[in-house]
């Protein structure tokens, strides 16, 4: 399957909403209970873009959006400004076809080019072998476990923390003026 990664457009919101809605209803990657509507998903996308972060989609040769990904501030305080948190969601029909890896690789390249030093992945569900494996395959290392931090679908759910140093990582001070 040939995939193209590009910046998302407003016309992608219906596909993004459907992909995320399925994850909310049927999975544990998101701790939301109710899928947001397209207006809310458009607002969230605009917030990410408005803060200066990318919001990407992967599409097949027919132009169908198969997944989306973005990164945003890990935490709002200034000391965290060199760290970002990534999010990736893939259509249920496209899982296991390289969409997640393609999107994550594009995010890593953008983060590195923009001078970030660390990407944090907060993975819902310690049994989410696909996401944990994807992040590990792209160089992320296990950084922690938040046991039983959420309650969804009738059970307690863990979160896994994974990190990927970028560029010089923590070996040098960050650039001045940022």
C-alpha positions as CSV (number, residue, x, y, z in Angstrom):
1,X,0.0,0.0,0.0
2,X,1.4,3.4,-1.0
3,X,0.8,6.0,1.7
4,X,1.2,9.7,1.6
5,X,1.6,11.8,4.7
6,X,0.5,15.4,4.5
7,X,-0.6,18.3,6.6
8,X,-4.3,17.8,7.5
9,X,-7.0,20.0,6.0
10,X,-10.4,21.0,7.2
11,X,-11.9,18.5,4.7
12,X,-10.3,15.7,6.7
13,X,-12.3,16.3,9.8
14,X,-15.0,13.7,9.0
15,X,-12.4,10.9,8.6
16,X,-10.5,12.1,11.7
17,X,-13.7,12.2,13.7
18,X,-14.7,8.6,12.6
19,X,-11.2,7.2,13.3
20,X,-11.1,8.8,16.8
21,X,-14.7,7.9,17.5
22,X,-14.1,4.3,16.9
23,X,-11.1,4.4,19.2
24,X,-13.1,6.0,22.0
25,X,-16.0,3.6,21.6
26,X,-14.1,0.3,21.2
27,X,-10.7,0.8,22.7
28,X,-8.6,2.0,25.6
29,X,-6.1,4.2,23.8
30,X,-8.3,7.2,24.7
31,X,-9.8,7.7,28.1
32,X,-12.8,9.6,26.8
33,X,-16.1,7.9,27.1
34,X,-18.1,9.7,24.4
35,X,-16.8,10.3,20.9
36,X,-16.6,14.1,20.2
37,X,-18.5,15.3,17.2
38,X,-16.8,16.9,14.1
39,X,-17.2,20.4,15.5
40,X,-15.2,19.5,18.6
41,X,-12.6,17.6,16.6
42,X,-12.2,20.6,14.3
43,X,-11.7,22.8,17.3
44,X,-9.1,20.5,18.7
45,X,-7.2,20.4,15.4
46,X,-7.3,24.2,15.2
47,X,-5.9,24.4,18.8
48,X,-3.0,22.2,17.9
49,X,-2.3,24.1,14.7
50,X,-2.8,27.5,16.4
51,X,-0.1,26.6,18.9
52,X,2.3,26.0,16.1
53,X,2.3,22.2,16.0
54,X,1.6,19.9,13.0
55,X,-1.5,17.8,12.5
56,X,-0.8,15.2,9.9
57,X,-2.9,12.6,8.0
58,X,-1.8,9.5,6.1
59,X,-3.8,8.7,3.0
60,X,-3.8,5.9,0.5
61,X,-3.5,6.2,-3.2
62,X,-7.2,6.8,-3.5
63,X,-7.0,9.8,-1.1
64,X,-8.8,8.0,1.8
65,X,-7.5,9.1,5.2
66,X,-6.3,6.0,7.1
67,X,-4.9,7.7,10.2
68,X,-3.9,10.9,11.7
69,X,-1.2,12.1,14.1
70,X,0.0,15.2,15.8
71,X,2.2,16.4,18.6
72,X,1.6,19.2,21.1
73,X,3.1,20.6,24.3
74,X,3.8,17.9,26.8
75,X,3.0,20.3,29.6
76,X,2.2,24.0,29.5
77,X,4.9,25.3,31.8
78,X,7.9,27.0,30.1
79,X,10.5,24.5,31.3
80,X,8.8,21.8,29.3
81,X,9.0,23.8,26.0
82,X,11.6,21.4,24.5
83,X,9.4,18.3,25.0
84,X,6.3,17.3,23.1
85,X,3.6,14.6,23.4
86,X,2.5,12.6,20.4
87,X,-0.9,11.2,19.5
88,X,-1.6,8.7,16.7
89,X,-4.8,7.1,15.7
90,X,-5.3,4.6,12.8
91,X,-8.5,3.5,11.1
92,X,-9.5,0.0,12.3
93,X,-9.4,-1.2,8.7
94,X,-5.8,0.0,8.2
95,X,-4.2,-1.4,11.4
96,X,-1.1,-3.5,10.8
97,X,-0.5,-2.0,7.4
98,X,2.3,0.5,8.3
99,X,0.1,3.6,8.7
100,X,1.1,4.2,12.4
101,X,4.8,3.7,11.6
102,X,4.6,6.1,8.7
103,X,2.9,8.7,10.7
104,X,5.2,8.3,13.7
105,X,8.3,8.5,11.5
106,X,7.0,11.8,10.0
107,X,6.3,13.2,13.5
108,X,9.8,12.3,14.7
109,X,11.3,13.9,11.6
110,X,9.3,17.1,12.2
111,X,10.1,17.2,15.9
112,X,13.8,16.8,15.3
113,X,13.8,19.5,12.6
114,X,12.1,21.9,14.9
115,X,14.6,21.4,17.6
116,X,12.6,19.5,20.2
117,X,14.7,17.3,22.5
118,X,12.1,14.7,23.7
119,X,8.9,13.1,22.6
120,X,6.7,11.6,25.2
121,X,4.2,8.9,24.4
122,X,1.4,8.4,26.9
123,X,-0.1,5.1,25.8
124,X,-3.5,4.1,27.2
125,X,-3.7,0.5,28.3
126,X,-0.6,-1.5,29.2
127,X,-2.0,-4.3,27.0
128,X,-1.9,-2.1,23.9
129,X,0.9,-4.2,22.3
130,X,0.4,-2.5,18.9
131,X,1.1,1.0,20.2
132,X,3.8,-0.1,22.6
133,X,5.5,-2.1,19.8
134,X,5.2,0.7,17.3
135,X,6.8,3.2,19.6
136,X,9.6,0.7,20.6
137,X,10.3,0.0,16.9
138,X,10.7,3.7,16.4
139,X,13.3,4.0,19.2
140,X,11.1,4.9,22.2
141,X,12.0,3.4,25.5
142,X,9.8,2.5,28.4
143,X,9.8,5.4,31.0
144,X,7.1,4.4,33.4
145,X,3.8,2.9,34.3
146,X,0.8,4.6,35.8
147,X,-1.1,1.7,37.2
148,X,-4.9,1.7,37.2
149,X,-5.0,5.4,36.4
150,X,-8.3,5.2,34.4
151,X,-11.6,3.4,34.5
152,X,-13.2,2.5,31.2
153,X,-15.2,-0.4,29.8
154,X,-15.7,-1.9,33.2
155,X,-12.1,-2.2,34.2
156,X,-9.1,-0.3,35.5
157,X,-6.7,0.8,32.8
158,X,-3.0,1.6,33.0
159,X,-1.0,4.1,31.0
160,X,2.5,3.5,29.8
161,X,5.0,6.3,29.4
162,X,7.6,6.0,26.7
163,X,10.2,8.6,25.6
164,X,12.4,9.2,22.6
165,X,15.3,11.7,22.9
166,X,15.8,13.8,19.8
167,X,18.9,15.5,18.4
168,X,21.4,16.1,21.2
169,X,18.7,15.1,23.8
170,X,19.9,16.1,27.2
171,X,23.6,16.1,26.4
172,X,23.7,19.8,25.6
173,X,21.8,22.9,26.7
174,X,18.8,23.9,24.5
175,X,19.2,26.8,22.1
176,X,18.8,30.3,23.5
177,X,15.7,32.4,22.8
178,X,13.1,29.8,22.7
